[in-house]
C-alpha cells in the first residue's frame, strides 16, 4: 500500500494507525520516488511480498519525496532520475544532506554515463535499471539497508570506464569507508572480515564496490587515495 503525503501527515498527527501489513516491525522501510503512479504501485506490491521489506510511502516528484522522507524516515529510498521539477540527482543530494543515514538507490531507465556518475557523486549508494529482475530489486533493497552498494553491471562498467579521475570519498557508504581505511592499512579480505565481524565474501564485495564506485582498479590505488584524503597516515 502506498501512503500519500496527506496520509503520512494524518498518521504523524495521531490519526488511525496504518492498516495491518502496511508496516512490519523490524522490516526495511522503503520510500518510492517516481512520477509514474502505476510503476510505484507495481513496485510496492512486489516489495511488500517480502516479509522483511515494507513500503511506507510513495512520491510522484523529487520535492514530495523530500517531504515524505522527512516525515516517514525510510531506511531505503528508491529514486527515479527523470521527474518533473526537481531531478532525482538533486533530490538525492538534498535528501542525504538532511538524512545521511538513509540509503538512496537510483532506479531508472537510463544508463547514461553522466547520469550514473552524477547520481553516485550526489551520494546514491546504488544504481539499478528498471529492467532488473524482480528478485534482484528485493535483494538490492536488502543490500542497501545493510550498507552495501547494489550496482547494475552496466552502471559498474560506466563507472570503471567513464571517470577521468577518482570520485570523492563522499560517494562511499559508511561501511565502505571503514573498509577503505582497512584496505589502506594493508588488511586482507580475511582480516577485514574479522575486524568488522562480517563474512569474507561480504568483505570482498565491499572492496569490489568501493573500487567500482570510485573508478579505481586496484587496492593500491585505493590505499593511495585514502592517504591523500587524510583517512590514514602514510606508512
N, C-alpha and C positions, 0 to 999 in steps of 0.2 A: 504494500500500500504506500502511496506517495503522500507525504504531508506537505500541504501548501503553506505559504507564509502565514496566512490567517490562522490555520490550524496550529502552527507552531506557537504563535502568539497566544492563542487560547490555552494551549497546554501549559505554557510558562506562567500564565496569569492565574493558574489554579483551576482551570476548567476540567472537564471529564478526562480520565486517563485514556491513553491510546488503546485502540482495540487490541484484543489478545492476538499475539503473533506479530504485531507491528514492531515491537521492541523486545528483544530477548536479552535477559540478564546475562552479562558476560560476553555477548556476541560482538563482533566487529561492527561498528556503526558506520554506515556508508551514506554519503550525500551524493546525489546525481545532479550534475550541472550540464544540461544540454537543451538546446532550443527546440528539439523535436519531441513533443509530448508522447508520441507513440513509441519512440525509441526508449524514452525514460520508463514508460510503463512496462515494456518488454524486459528491460534490464532489471527493473525492480522485481518482477515475477521470477526471473532467473535467479537472482541473488538470494531472494527470500526462501528459495528451496533448500539452501544450505543451512544446517542447524546452527552454525557458528557465525552467520552473517545476517545482518538485518539492515534494510534500507530505511533511514529515518526521515528522509526528505528528498524533494526534487525541485530544482530551479530551472527556469527557462532562459536565464541570462546570467552573465557574469556578476552584475550588480546584485541580483536577487540571491545568487549563490553566496556572496559575501554576507548578506544579511542572515541567511539561514545557517551558514557556518558559525556565525557568532551566537545564534540562538540555540542551535542543536548540538554544537561541539562534536562533530563526527570524528571518527578515527581516520577514515579514508574518504577522500573526495575523488570521484571520477569526473574529470573535467574535459569537456569538448573545447576545441580551439576556435572554431569559426561560429561565432554567435553575433547577433545584432548588438550594437553598442560596444560595451567593453569586451575586448578579446579574451580568450581563455588564458593567454600568456600573462596579460596584465592582471586578470582576476587571480591567477596563481600567485603572482608576486605580492599582491595586496593581502591575499588570504594568509600566506605564510608569514608575512610581516606581523600580522595580528595574532596568528595561531601557529607558531613554528612546530608545535607538536603534532599537527595534522599532516598526514601523508597525502600528497596530491599525485594522482596517476592520470596522465592525459589519455583520453580515449577518443580518437579522431579518425577521420577517413584519409588524412593527409600524411604522406611520408616525405614531405618537402624537407630537404636538409636544413634550411634556415629555421623553419618552424620547430623542428626537433631540437636543435641546439638552443634556440631561444627559450623553449619550454623548460629544458633541463637547467639552463642558466638561471631561469626565474625561480628554480627550486623544486620543480616536479621530481618526484622520486622514481617515476617510471613513465613509459610511453608505449601505449598499445594502439593497434589499429582495429577498426570496427569489424573487420572480417576475422577477428580472433575466434577460436573455438570457445563455446560456452564454458566448458570446464576450465579452459585457460583463463577466462576472465575471473572466475571464482578464485582460482589459485593465485592469480595476480593480486586480488584484494587481500587475501590472507598473507601473501608475501609482503605487501606494502605495510600491513599492520605490524609485521614483525621487524620492520625497518629495512627490508630488502628492496631491491630495485628491479621490478619486472620490466624488461625491455623487449619489445618485438625485435626479432633478428634483423629486420630491415632497418629499424631505428639504430640498432647497435652498429651495423655496418656504416651508417651515415656518420655516427659519432667517431668511429675509428678513422674514417677517410676524409671527413668533412672539416676537421679542425686544422687550422694552420698553427695554432698554439694551444697549450693545455687550458682546460676550463678552470675557473676558480674553485677553490676548495669548498665554497659555499654550495656547490651543486650536490655535494655528498650528504647522505643522511648521517645522523649522529653515530650510528653503529659503524658506518663506512669510514668515518673519520677516525674512530677508535682503531679500526683495522689498518688504516693508512699509517698511523703512528707506529703500530707494531711491525708493519712491513718495513718502515724506515729504520726501526731498531734491529732489523735483520732476523726477525722471528719467522720461522717456517709456518706453513698452514697448520701443522700439528701443534706447534707452540701457541699459535693464535687461538686455536680451538680450546686448548687447555686454559689459557688466560681468561677467555671470555665465557667459558663454560658452554660452548656450543660444539656441534659435531665438526669433524674435519671437513666434511663435504660442504657444510654451511660456510665455514671459513674460506674455503676455496671459491665458493660462489660470491662471497663478499669481495674478495680480491679481484675476481674477474669483473664484477660490476663496477667497482670503483675505477679500474683501469679503463673500462669502456666509456663510462660517463665523463672521464676527464680527458679522453682522447690520448691515452698513453698506451704503450705497447709492452712495457716491462716493469718488473718490480723495482729495478734500479732507477728508472725514470720517476717512479712514484716516490721512492726514497729521497731523491734529489729535490723533488718538488716540495715534499714535507719539510725538508730543511730550509728551503727558500722561503716557505710560508711561515717559518718560525714554530712549527708544530713540534719539532725535535731539535736537539743541538747537534751540530756536525760531529761526526765521530773521528 
